[in-house]
Amino acid sequence: MKRVIDMSLKGEKIACFGDSTTWGDNGIGTGGNQISWTTQIKPLVKASEVTNLGVKGSRMGIKADRTDSFVERWQRGIDLSGDVIVVFGGVNDFERAVPLGKMGSEDPHTFYGAVNTLVTGIVGRYPEAQVVFLTPCKSGGIVRKGLPPFYQKNEVGEYEEAYADAVLEVCAHYAVPTIDLFRTSGISPLIPEQQKLYMPDGLHYSCAGYGRLAHRIAAGLNALTYFED
């Protein structure tokens, strides 16, 4: 019988499936994996490997104008092999008005359906991995691009909070752990001093902002994961 000996991620492999917030976009053209939370979290949790699978602009749900949604990448067989699989998305679904849908939907053209597809698919393909979903952080929006802040409705009449809650609801249904960054990221676009320091364009993060996210995510992962000898 195996014995639990370590509640840390030391020596484990982490796969990070995400959008521009995983890719490392800082909104001013100088971002990338070198500043992403995925790079900054590695020494914090002492993981042996952290793979950045972020794609800028990717939504969880499918829309006709792009073919790089989380669901489509998943359907094309993206390799998420890892001891821990972190799925972090949803802000682009809100910003680009992917229909929310309803709990129980399996239609990946809706947000609920996309999250359901990803949860069941990822856990089904990697049943021994520890899968953790993160809710999207609060967006300050980008006015010049027509992207609303979290406290305004998008083009389909939904607030960002509804997308964050959908992640929590679907994951709870399947007993998949979550980290609610929408409510607990520690970075607020409503506070000018924090926004300037951590979110240069109101949506993406600076190196310092990604560092702050890395610490928050590391704390969450250490609380939610375990490993056996």
N, C-alpha and C positions, 0 to 999 in steps of 0.2 A: 504494500500500500504506500502510495506517495505521501510525502510529508510536506506541508507548507513551511517554507523556511525564510522567504523574503517577500516583503510587500513593496519592494522597489522595482524599478525598470532596469536595473543594472545589468548590462550585457544583452538586453533584449533588442529585437528589431521592431521598428515602428514604421508603418506605412501611412502617409498622410494624404488623403483624397480630398481635394478642395478646389477653390477658385483663386482669384487674385490675392485674397488674404492669406492663402497658403503659399502661392507662388512667390509673394514678397513685394507686390506692387506698392510703391509709396506715393503714387499720384503725380510725381514730378519727374519721372523718367530715369531715375537713378536707382531703382529698386532691383529686386532679384532674390535668388535663393540665399545670397550671402547675408541678407538682413532679415530674412523670413524667420518667423517663430520656429519653424521646423529646424533651422540651423542652430538657433539660440537655445532650443530646449535640450539638445543632445547632451551637453555637459551637465545640465541641471539634473537630468534623470540618469545619467551615465549609461545611456543606450549604446549598443554597439553599432547601430546603423539607424538612420532616420531618412526615409525616402520621401522626397517632395514630389507629389503628383498633383500639383495645383495648375490650373489653366485659367488665365485671365478672362473674366467675363462669363465663365461657365455658370450655368444655372443647374439646379437639380432636375427640374422639369424640362420637358421637350417643348420647343417652339420652332416654328418653320424657318425662322431667319438664321438659325445656327444649327450645327450638327455636333457640338462638343459638350452637350449637357452631361451631367453626372450619369444619368441613365444610359445615354448613348455610348459614352465611354465604357460604362460597365458592360453593356451589351456587346461591345466589340472585344471584350475580354481583357481589359486592363488588369495588370498583375498587382494585386494588393497583398501579396504574401508578406506576412509579418506576425510577430507574436502579439502585437497590438495594432489594430486598424482604427485610425481616427478619421471621421468623416465630418467635414466642416464646410457648410454651404447654406444657401438660403437668401443671402442678402440680394443677389442678382435676381432671384425669383420675385422678390418684393419690388426692387427697383424697376424691373422690366415687365412687371405685371403678369406673371404666370398665374392663371386662375388657381385659387386656393383649393377648390374642391371640398370634399367631405371625408370624415373619418370612415375608413372601410373601402375607399376607392382604390382600384388597381390601375387606373388610367394614368400613365406617366406624363400625360399632357397637363395634369393638375398637380399641384404641389403635394397634397396628401398622397396621391397615387404614386408620385415619384419617390417620396420618402418610404412608402410601403414597399415599393419595388426594390429599393436599395437595401433596406433593412433585411427583408426576407432573402434577397439574393446574396448579399455579402455574408450574412450569418450562415446561410445554407451552403455556400461554396467554401467557407472557412469556419466550420463549426467549432474548432478548437481555439481559434484566435479570440482575443478579447477585443470586442468591437465597442467603440465609444463614439457617440454622435455629439457634436457641439452645435448649439443654437447660434444663429448669426448675431454678431455684435450690433449695437445700435448704430445706425447710419445717420450722419449729419446731412446727407444728400449733397448733390452737386447741381446747383441751380442752372448753370450754363449748359449742362447736359440734359436738363429736364428730369433729373433724378430726385425724388422726394426724400425728405428726412423721415426718420422713423415715426414722428408724431403727426405726419400728414398721410392721407390716403393716397394709394397709387391709382393707376388708371382703371383698375377693376374694383376700386372701392374698398381696399383692404389696408390696414395698418401693418407695419412690419411685425408687431407683436403677434399677430395672428399666424405668421409663418413660423416664428419661434415656438409658439404654443403647439403648432402642428407637429414639429419635430419631437417635442416632449411627449405629446399624446401618442403618437405612433410608436415611439421607442418604449414608452411605458407599457403599451399593449403587448409588446414582444419581450419585455424584461431586458431591454438593452440599455446599458448605462448612458447617462447624458451629463454634459457640463453646460449649464445655462449661462453662456456668455452674454446673452441679450440683457440679462439682469445683473450679472456679477463680473463683467470684464474688468472693472476698475478704471475704465476710460470712458468719459462722457463727452460727446460732441456738444452738449449744452453749456459746458463750462469753458469759456474762451481760452483760459490759460492752459487747460489740458488739451483742448483741440489743437492749439498752435504747436504744442510740444509733441503730441503723439499722433495727430491726424492732420497732416499738412493740407489736404484737400477736402477734409470733412468726411471722407469715406475710407481711404486707404491709410496705412500706418507708416510712420517713420521707423528708423532702426530702433529708437528708444521705445516707440509704441509696440513694435513686435517683441522687444525684450520684455515689456510688461505683460503682454499676452502670453509669452513663453512661460513666465513664472506662474501665471494663473492656470494655464493648461497643465503644467507640470504638477502643480499641487492637486489638481483634479484627477489626473491620471494616477498619481501615487495613491490617492484615496480610493480609487475605483478598481484598480487592477491588482492581481496577485500572481505569483509564480511558484511552481513546485519543483523539488529536486527530482 
